[in-house]
Amino acid sequence: MIPPFLKPGDTVGVVAPASHFAYSDLAPGLDILRNQWHLHVIEGESLKAIDGPFAGSDELRSRDIQRLFDNPNVRAVLAARGGYGCYRIADELDLTGLIQHPKWLVGFSDVTVLLSLLVRNEVACLHGIMPRGFAKDPTGESVENLRKWLFGEQPTPYHILPNELNRAGEATGTMVGGNMTLLINSIDTPTDLDYRGKILFIEEIDETLFSLDRMMHHLKRSGRLASLAGLVVGQFTDMITSLSLPFGKSPYEIIADAVADYDFPVCFGLPSGHDTPNWTIPMGVPARLSVNESGGTLSFIL
């Protein structure tokens, strides 16, 4: 299910389903939504709430996003930031209203678990930059990329630079994925994904190389890698090397080793994740991946 694209004057909601932050950090993002994109913005109570590391209690954050899901006038819901906390509220959300009145959900990182929830219910969503990060986008490329997706100006196909670890081939399948940690922690839960015949996207930040290797082998041991149609590898930012016992391989080399036994196409270097630019990826929609000596091409069928 593809939600309707936005137009000026539409209503969107902004909530904080995970970690708290200084509300003032959100001002530039809200200004862009209101005065450049000309949208009416509903601000969730969670944007100013604090409960330990979270933007309010689990109940408050769940209620906040539920109100927007249930509001038929809301055309998109944007997570203000990630951090940690979406995993704690995902199972409390009722998608009945959202499915009756489809709307875009936007976010990445910790929001991966909510994106997966929608994909499991056959609702497309957007893995992309969040409003708190709009001001940190130095060229505005990531913000403009998200705007184009939301307003139906599809900015693809994406052309990805060649990488020596790429594996050539062609693949078609539904796009799924997101942050590695959230994908792994969703296995055998209500937000686990069906990997069969899918094109998987992965990204990560601030994890040890040992953890990345463990996560890749978890996907392999669980049988999820064997059933993929293709793999797209995004940004692996600020990964941690053990000084006492160096791993000896880069993040991309670790991933390449884990998928060496398979023959699906693999494309490294999609600029999406915790760095800039952060290209938007529509999840839960048909995609086409082509990898050759010239690099990769990723397009979506909407």
Residue pairs with C-beta under 8 A, 6 or more apart in sequence:
1 99
1 102
1 122
1 123
1 124
2 102
2 124
2 285
2 302
3 75
3 76
3 102
3 103
3 104
3 123
3 124
4 75
4 102
5 150
5 151
5 152
6 12
6 37
6 39
6 75
6 76
6 104
6 150
6 151
6 152
7 151
8 37
8 38
8 39
9 38
9 39
9 40
10 39
10 40
10 75
10 76
11 39
11 40
11 41
11 42
11 71
11 73
11 74
11 75
12 33
12 39
12 40
12 41
12 42
12 74
12 75
12 76
12 77
12 78
13 41
13 42
13 43
13 44
13 67
13 68
13 71
13 74
13 76
13 77
13 78
14 26
14 29
14 30
14 33
14 41
14 42
14 43
14 44
14 47
14 77
14 78
14 79
14 80
14 131
15 44
15 46
15 47
15 61
15 64
15 65
15 68
15 77
15 78
15 79
15 80
16 44
16 46
16 47
16 49
16 55
16 56
16 61
16 64
16 79
16 80
16 81
17 46
17 55
17 61
17 64
17 65
17 79
17 85
17 86
17 89
17 107
17 111
17 114
18 54
18 55
18 61
18 79
18 81
18 82
18 83
18 84
18 85
18 86
18 110
18 111
19 53
19 54
19 55
19 81
19 82
19 83
19 84
19 85
19 110
20 49
20 50
20 51
20 53
20 54
20 55
20 56
20 83
21 55
21 80
21 81
21 83
21 132
23 47
23 48
25 132
25 135
26 47
26 80
26 131
26 132
28 134
28 135
29 80
29 130
29 131
29 132
29 133
29 134
29 135
30 41
30 43
30 131
32 131
32 134
32 143
33 39
33 41
33 78
33 131
34 40
34 41
37 147
37 151
42 68
42 71
42 74
44 64
44 65
44 67
44 68
45 56
45 60
45 64
46 55
46 56
46 60
46 61
46 64
46 65
47 55
47 80
49 55
49 56
49 57
49 60
49 61
50 56
51 57
51 60
53 83
53 84
53 85
54 61
54 84
54 85
54 88
55 61
55 80
55 85
56 64
58 85
58 88
58 89
58 92
61 85
61 89
62 89
62 92
62 93
65 77
65 89
65 93
65 114
66 92
66 93
66 94
68 74
68 77
68 103
69 77
69 93
69 94
69 95
69 97
69 98
69 103
70 94
70 96
70 97
70 98
71 97
71 101
72 97
72 100
72 101
74 101
74 103
75 103
75 104
76 103
76 104
76 105
76 106
76 150
77 103
77 104
77 105
77 106
78 105
78 106
78 107
78 130
78 131
79 86
79 105
79 106
79 107
79 111
79 114
79 130
80 130
80 131
80 132
81 130
81 132
81 133
82 107
82 108
82 109
82 110
82 111
82 130
83 109
83 110
84 110
85 110
86 110
86 111
86 112
86 113
86 114
86 182
87 110
87 113
87 182
87 185
90 113
90 114
90 117
90 190
90 191
91 190
91 191
93 114
93 117
95 117
95 118
95 121
95 123
98 118
98 123
99 121
99 123
102 123
104 124
104 125
104 126
104 150
105 111
105 114
105 115
105 118
105 123
105 125
105 126
106 125
106 126
106 128
106 130
106 146
106 150
107 114
107 115
107 126
107 127
107 128
107 130
108 115
108 127
108 128
108 129
108 130
108 178
108 179
108 203
108 272
108 273
108 278
109 178
109 179
109 182
109 205
109 274
110 179
110 182
111 130
111 178
112 127
112 177
112 178
112 179
112 182
112 183
113 182
113 185
113 186
113 191
114 125
115 125
115 127
115 178
115 283
116 176
116 178
116 182
116 183
116 186
116 191
116 192
116 193
117 190
117 191
118 124
118 125
118 283
118 284
119 125
119 174
119 176
119 193
119 283
119 284
120 190
120 191
120 192
120 193
120 194
122 284
123 284
124 282
124 283
124 284
124 285
124 302
125 282
125 283
125 284
126 146
126 149
126 150
126 280
126 281
126 282
126 283
127 177
127 178
127 201
127 272
127 280
127 281
127 282
127 283
128 142
128 145
128 146
128 149
128 278
128 279
128 280
128 281
129 137
129 142
129 143
129 145
129 146
129 278
129 280
133 142
133 278
134 143
136 276
137 143
137 276
137 277
137 278
138 276
139 276
139 277
141 276
141 277
142 276
142 277
142 278
142 279
142 280
145 155
145 277
145 278
145 279
145 280
146 280
147 153
148 154
148 155
148 280
149 155
149 280
149 282
154 300
154 302
155 280
156 298
156 299
156 300
157 297
157 298
157 299
158 270
158 279
158 296
158 297
158 298
158 299
159 295
159 296
159 297
160 232
160 267
160 269
160 270
160 271
160 295
160 296
160 297
160 298
161 269
161 295
162 293
162 294
162 295
162 296
163 252
163 267
163 268
163 269
163 295
165 252
165 253
165 255
165 256
165 266
165 268
166 265
166 266
166 267
166 268
166 291
166 295
166 296
167 259
167 263
167 264
167 265
167 266
167 291
168 265
168 291
168 292
168 293
169 230
169 263
169 264
169 265
169 290
169 291
170 265
170 288
170 289
170 290
170 291
171 199
171 229
171 230
171 264
171 265
171 288
171 289
171 290
172 199
172 229
172 286
172 287
172 288
172 289
173 197
173 198
173 199
173 228
173 229
173 230
173 286
173 287
174 197
174 198
174 199
174 284
174 285
174 286
174 287
175 198
175 199
175 201
175 281
175 282
175 283
175 284
175 285
175 286
175 287
175 300
176 193
176 194
176 195
176 198
176 199
176 200
176 201
176 283
176 284
177 183
177 193
177 200
177 201
177 202
177 232
177 283
178 201
178 202
178 203
178 283
179 202
179 203
179 204
179 205
180 202
180 203
180 204
180 207
180 212
180 215
181 204
181 207
181 215
183 193
183 202
183 215
183 219
184 215
184 218
184 219
186 192
186 193
187 218
187 222
187 224
195 224
195 225
195 227
195 228
196 227
197 227
197 228
197 229
198 227
198 228
198 229
199 228
199 229
199 230
199 231
199 232
199 287
199 289
200 228
200 230
200 231
200 232
201 232
201 233
201 234
201 270
201 272
201 281
202 231
202 232
202 233
202 234
202 255
203 233
203 234
203 235
203 236
203 237
203 272
203 273
203 274
204 212
204 236
204 237
204 239
204 251
204 273
204 274
205 235
205 236
205 237
205 238
205 239
205 273
205 274
206 237
206 238
206 239
206 240
207 215
207 239
207 240
208 239
208 240
208 241
208 242
209 239
209 240
209 241
209 242
209 247
209 249
209 251
209 254
210 242
210 247
212 236
212 239
212 251
212 254
212 255
213 247
213 254
213 258
216 225
216 254
216 255
216 258
216 259
217 258
219 225
219 258
220 226
220 258
220 259
225 258
225 259
225 262
226 262
228 262
228 264
229 264
229 289
230 264
230 265
230 266
230 267
230 289
230 291
231 255
231 259
231 264
231 265
231 266
231 267
232 266
232 267
232 270
232 289
232 296
232 298
233 252
233 255
233 266
233 267
233 268
233 269
233 270
234 269
234 270
234 271
234 272
234 273
235 270
235 271
235 272
235 273
235 274
235 275
235 278
236 251
236 252
236 273
237 273
237 274
237 275
238 274
239 251
241 247
247 254
249 257
252 268
255 266
255 268
256 266
256 268
259 266
265 289
265 290
265 291
266 291
267 289
267 291
267 295
267 296
267 298
269 296
270 279
270 281
270 296
270 298
271 277
271 278
271 279
272 278
272 279
272 280
272 281
282 300
282 302
285 300
285 301
285 302
286 300
286 301
287 298
287 299
287 300
287 301
288 297
288 298
288 299
288 300
288 301
289 296
289 297
289 298
290 296
290 297
290 298
291 297
